[in-house]
Structure formats: structure tokens, C-alpha cells
Amino acid sequence: MYWFKNAIIYRLTKKLDWSLAQLQQHLEQCAYHPCNQSDMSKFGWAHPLRGSALLYFSVGKQILLLAHKEEKILPSHVVNKELEERVRQVEEKENRKLKKTEKQALKDDVVAVLLPRAFSKNQQTAVWIDTETDLIYVDAASAKRAEDALALLRKSLGSLPVVPLSFANEPAVVMTDWLAQGNLPAWLTALEEAELKASDEAIIRCKNQALDSEEMLSHLQAGKFVTKLLLDWEEHLSFVLNEDGTLKRLKFADQIREKNDDILKEDFAQRFDADFVLMTGELAKLTANLLDEFGGEKARL
């Protein structure tokens, strides 16, 4: 099961039809196929559930997709070394300097020769669509990777009107107030890690440090804002909350992950189903709690 390690959350700005038969047809148009000998990279939808022919996995109103990117690793120094040798041979044979376009043609040829022997790097990005709340969660540490997965979904569906989920009250202001005033919500505990930023963009990173210490409070009183904060939610999970509202380093507590341990390992599909229900339920509740704490969603103009 793909337990999310990060969550960049997006709001669908209009209702879409998520009928599953139609979704499968759309996804098939952009299905992942491994690189052949001449491909530098391939990007498409893979099967979330091992052994299933479907390019989605769904339970109730929750849908899981899996974007798969394969890239051939061709180190530039390997290409350049081979290219230099070829350029030298041709220039010696023809007793002249090669033009830029001729060198590029030789380089293309070198890449074509080396590609079949190149190793592949594979990367998968899970996308969870909550059709009940019209939110899309992408398990990505960077906005670029999340946007790539959403672009693939947009290409598959023909349209995907989404904006990043944003809170009415700025997270940096709220998190700063939590620490400065010592008024974290009862359901959250601040762990000993934070990042503070001054108006001049100077950054202070704190690890293994009490966040209610005099040193920390003096930073906050001097006008620094909390831009990242490591939090624990009542032993459900820990996570880093960022000033842009994204969640990083999600770590589900053992007592949560072990809830389905009574399901036999051999029954892979049933365990996958149960874990997906469990994970999405936890993250949906966390999102609702955070929206409540941050004054709901920011009004869109």
C-alpha cells in the first residue's frame, strides 16, 4: 500500500464526472509503457494494485492513481568522452575543424548508441482523488513533481481545473502565534523542530530544541515567523506543516498502521483496500482539522 509520505493538496474548482469505466478509458490513453531502446524517458499511468488490469484503485468515493516515470541515466561525462573521441577521429581524417551542427549530429549518434545500454531510473507518484470533498492529494515533496502528475491527469481527462488548497489565515502567522503564545490546539503537539524566517529572508533551522525556550521566544518577539513546524497529531501521525499549507514527512503511527495486521499477508488485495481506507480517512480528518484551525479556505477572487 502507498502510505503517503507527503501531501500537496489541490482544490478542484468545479465538479468532474469520476465514473470509473470512463476514467479507465481516459487513463489508458496515457498508460505507462517501459522505455524501448531509443527512448530517453516514458511517463504514464501504472496499476496501483498489483495484479489488477485497472489503472486506478477505488473504494467508495476515493480513487488512487499511480503516475510512473522512467528515465534513462546517461551521464554527461560518458557522452562527452565518447563524443570527443569521435570528433578527434573525424577531424584528423578530414584535416579540418568540425562545425557546431556536425558535432551535434555526432552527439545524437553517440546518445543513440549508448541508450540501449543505459540504466533506468524509475519514480512513482501517487495521486489520491477525494471525490466527496473535491480535493486531490499528491504524494510529492516538490511542487514540480506534483504538477507533472497533475499535468498527466489533465492530459488524460482533457481538463483538470485545480488550484492549490490555501487557508483563510496564513499558516506562518498562525504557527508563529501557536509558539509565541503557547496556544497550540489541544489535538496538536509541537515536536522539537522548526524553521523560522526573518523579514530579511535569513533562515533559522532548529532541531532537537525546545520550542518554548527563551532563545526561541526571543526570535519570535524579534519579528521572525515560523515557516515550518514538526507536529504530532495525538499519536495518529506526525508531519511537517509548511507555510504554503503543504504537508511533508508524513509518518503514520505504528498503532494506526497496525490496525489491519489481522488481515493475512497472502490476501494482498484486501489488505491494500483496508490500508487505503485507513490512510485516506486519517488524512481527510487531518485536512478538516487544519481547515478548521486556519479559518477555512481562502476566498478565491
GINOR-V265742 format. One record per run of one state. SS is the DSSP state (hx for helix, st for strand, lp for the rest). FROM is the first residue (numbers start at 0). TO is the last residue. Records with the same first field share a line. If there is no record, write none. Layout:
BEGIN
SS=FROM-TO + FROM-TO
END
This chain:
BEGIN
lp=0-5 + 12-18 + 28-29 + 31-39 + 46-55 + 59-60 + 73-74 + 94-98 + 115-117 + 130-133 + 138-141 + 157-160 + 164-165 + 167-169 + 181-186 + 197-201 + 207-212 + 221-223 + 233-235 + 242-245 + 252-252 + 260-266 + 293-295 + 297-300
st=6-11 + 30-30 + 40-45 + 56-58 + 61-72 + 118-129 + 134-137 + 161-163 + 166-166 + 187-196 + 202-206 + 224-232 + 236-241 + 246-251 + 296-296
hx=19-27 + 75-93 + 99-114 + 142-156 + 170-180 + 213-220 + 253-259 + 267-292
END
